[in-house]
Amino acid sequence: MENNKCVIDLRGVSIYHTDGYASRPKSDDELVLSEVNLQVAEGEMVYFIGRVGSGKSTLLKTLYAEVQLLEGEGYVVGTDLRRLKRSDIPYLRRKMGIVFQDYQLLDDRNVFYNLYDVMRATGWKNDGDIRRRIAEVLEVVGLETKAYKMPHELSGGEQQRLVIARALTNSPRLILADEPTGNLDPVTADGIMRLFREIASRGTAIVMTTHNTALIEQYPARTIMFSKGHIAEIDLKKSFSQ
């Protein structure tokens, strides 16, 4: 069973391509990853690296239950993925934050209402509590003066900061980020990494996929390599020094 300090605990996991949650793979040809063992503690920062198609994003989708876990044991923020019902998925996702590369912002409403409407949809009811929390997360990401800007009026880095603010609204123990700096210039990407470091220092675990080894070199953390259907922890610092 999951340790209280462990936000991800995967043991003997195999992951398959499926047509959707609660569907079954048609054959072993749809096996993406096997023999996955991974534990991530509160406040840890972990990178997933590997070639396109190596399974990084599929594992992230398994962690937030877009892909169903069919084999092995898996616990995420206290939830048993093998026993998870489709109707319980929203409750799992309220315990974590998800940062997408393509932002997925609501283009027809401003920064404030991008957060307000999502919080309402995820169970927040008290208007005062919502407004206080929005002020808090916008300050964390440095957008406290941008609450009434529309998304198209923000730079790419500011839009990504808004996505991170959205991920923080429910005080998650875990943030999953899929190539969060992939569309950003180096200076803006550096700012996002500094923000992630600050968030992790407050106790939230961050797991992110990336192809940017320069950022990993600058902000070293645990690194998991995806290759040939398996994962393995590697020492990139040693690789950089050779």
ROKE-672014 format. One line per field, with one value per residue (C-alpha): residue number from 1; x, y, z. Coordinates in steps of 0.5 Angstrom, whole numbers, plus 2048, in hexadecimal, padded with zeros to 3 digits. Layout:
BEGIN
vofi	(NUM	...) $
X	(X	...) $
Y	(Y	...) $
Z	(Z	...) $
***
This chain:
BEGIN
vofi	(1	2	3	4	5	6	7	8	9	10	11	12	13	14	15	16	17	18	19	20	21	22	23	24	25	26	27	28	29	30	31	32	33	34	35	36	37	38	39	40	41	42	43	44	45	46	47	48	49	50	51	52	53	54	55	56	57	58	59	60	61	62	63	64	65	66	67	68	69	70	71	72	73	74	75	76	77	78	79	80	81	82	83	84	85	86	87	88	89	90	91	92	93	94	95	96	97	98	99	100	101	102	103	104	105	106	107	108	109	110	111	112	113	114	115	116	117	118	119	120	121	122	123	124	125	126	127	128	129	130	131	132	133	134	135	136	137	138	139	140	141	142	143	144	145	146	147	148	149	150	151	152	153	154	155	156	157	158	159	160	161	162	163	164	165	166	167	168	169	170	171	172	173	174	175	176	177	178	179	180	181	182	183	184	185	186	187	188	189	190	191	192	193	194	195	196	197	198	199	200	201	202	203	204	205	206	207	208	209	210	211	212	213	214	215	216	217	218	219	220	221	222	223	224	225	226	227	228	229	230	231	232	233	234	235	236	237	238	239	240	241	242) $
X	(800	802	807	804	80A	80A	805	807	808	808	80A	80B	807	805	802	7FE	7FB	7F4	7EE	7EC	7EB	7E8	7EA	7EE	7F4	7F3	7FA	801	803	800	805	808	80C	80D	810	80F	811	811	811	810	810	80D	811	815	817	817	819	816	81B	81B	819	813	80E	812	80C	80D	807	803	806	803	7FC	7FC	7FE	7F8	7F4	7F3	7F6	7F3	7F8	7F7	7FD	801	800	800	7FE	7FE	7FC	7F9	7F5	7F5	7F5	7F3	7ED	7EB	7E4	7E3	7DE	7E4	7E9	7E7	7E8	7EF	7F1	7EF	7F5	7FA	7FB	7FC	801	800	804	7FF	7FC	7F5	7F2	7EB	7EC	7E6	7E7	7EC	7F2	7ED	7E7	7EC	7ED	7E7	7E3	7E7	7E7	7DF	7DF	7E4	7E0	7E1	7DB	7DD	7DE	7E2	7E7	7E7	7E9	7EF	7F2	7F2	7F6	7FB	7FC	7FD	802	806	807	808	801	7FE	7FD	7FB	7F4	7F0	7F4	7F1	7F6	7F8	7FA	7FF	806	808	80B	805	800	805	805	7FD	7FD	801	7FD	7F7	7FB	7FC	7F5	7F3	7FA	7FC	801	803	804	805	808	808	80E	80C	812	811	80E	812	819	81F	81E	816	818	81D	817	813	818	819	812	812	818	814	80E	811	815	80E	80D	809	80C	80D	80E	810	811	817	81B	81F	826	829	823	824	82C	82A	825	827	822	820	820	81C	81E	819	81C	81A	813	817	819	81F	822	828	82E	82E	832	838	836	837	83E	841) $
Y	(800	807	80B	811	815	811	815	810	808	804	7FC	7F7	7FC	7FA	800	7FE	803	802	806	809	808	801	7FE	7F9	7F8	7F3	7F0	7F1	7F5	7FB	7FA	801	7FF	7F9	7F8	7FF	801	808	80B	813	817	81D	823	81F	822	81C	81C	817	817	813	813	815	80F	80C	80C	812	815	80F	80E	815	813	80D	811	816	810	812	80B	805	801	7FA	7F6	7F7	7FC	803	809	810	815	810	80D	806	806	7FF	800	807	807	80C	810	811	814	81B	81A	818	81D	822	820	821	827	826	82A	829	82C	82F	832	831	837	83A	83F	843	845	849	846	847	843	83E	83C	83E	839	833	834	834	82E	82A	82B	832	835	83B	841	845	83E	83E	845	845	83E	842	848	843	83E	845	847	841	841	848	84A	84E	854	850	84E	851	850	84C	846	848	84F	84A	848	841	840	844	83F	839	83D	83D	836	835	839	835	82F	832	834	82D	82D	827	822	820	824	821	825	822	826	82D	831	82E	834	839	83D	83B	841	840	839	83A	83E	839	834	839	839	831	831	836	832	82B	82F	830	828	827	821	823	81E	821	81E	822	821	827	824	82B	82D	826	828	82F	82C	825	820	819	817	811	80E	80B	806	800	7FF	800	805	806	80C	80F	813	819	81D	818	818	81F	81F	81A) $
Z	(800	7FF	804	806	804	7FD	7F8	7F2	7F4	7EE	7EE	7E9	7E4	7DD	7D9	7D2	7CD	7CD	7CA	7D0	7D8	7D9	7D3	7D2	7CD	7C7	7C7	7CB	7C4	7C8	7CE	7CF	7D6	7DA	7E1	7E3	7EA	7EC	7F3	7F4	7FA	7FC	7FA	7F5	7EE	7E9	7E1	7DC	7D6	7D0	7C9	7C6	7C6	7CC	7D1	7D5	7D4	7D4	7DB	7DD	7DA	7DE	7E5	7E3	7E1	7DA	7D8	7DD	7E1	7DF	7E2	7E9	7EF	7EE	7F3	7F2	7F7	7FB	7F6	7F4	7EC	7EB	7EF	7EC	7E9	7E3	7E8	7ED	7E8	7E9	7F1	7EF	7EB	7F0	7F4	7EF	7EA	7E2	7DE	7D6	7D1	7CD	7D3	7D2	7D4	7D3	7CE	7CF	7D6	7DA	7DF	7E5	7E2	7DF	7E6	7E9	7E4	7E5	7ED	7ED	7E8	7ED	7F3	7F6	7F8	7FD	7F8	7FD	7FE	7F7	7F6	7FC	7F9	7F2	7F5	7F8	7F2	7ED	7F2	7F3	7EB	7EA	7E7	7EC	7E8	7E2	7E5	7E0	7D9	7D4	7D2	7CB	7CF	7D3	7D0	7D0	7D6	7DA	7D7	7D9	7E0	7E0	7DF	7E5	7E9	7E7	7E9	7F0	7F1	7F5	7F9	7F6	7F8	7F1	7EB	7E4	7DF	7D7	7D4	7D8	7D4	7CD	7CA	7CE	7CD	7D1	7D6	7D7	7D8	7DD	7E1	7E1	7E4	7E9	7EB	7EB	7F0	7F4	7F4	7F5	7FB	7FE	7FE	7F8	7F3	7EC	7E7	7E0	7D9	7D5	7CF	7D2	7D5	7D6	7DB	7DE	7DF	7E2	7E6	7E8	7EB	7EB	7E3	7E1	7DA	7D5	7D0	7CD	7D1	7D8	7DD	7E0	7E5	7E2	7E5	7DF	7E4	7E3	7DB	7DB	7DE	7DA) $
***
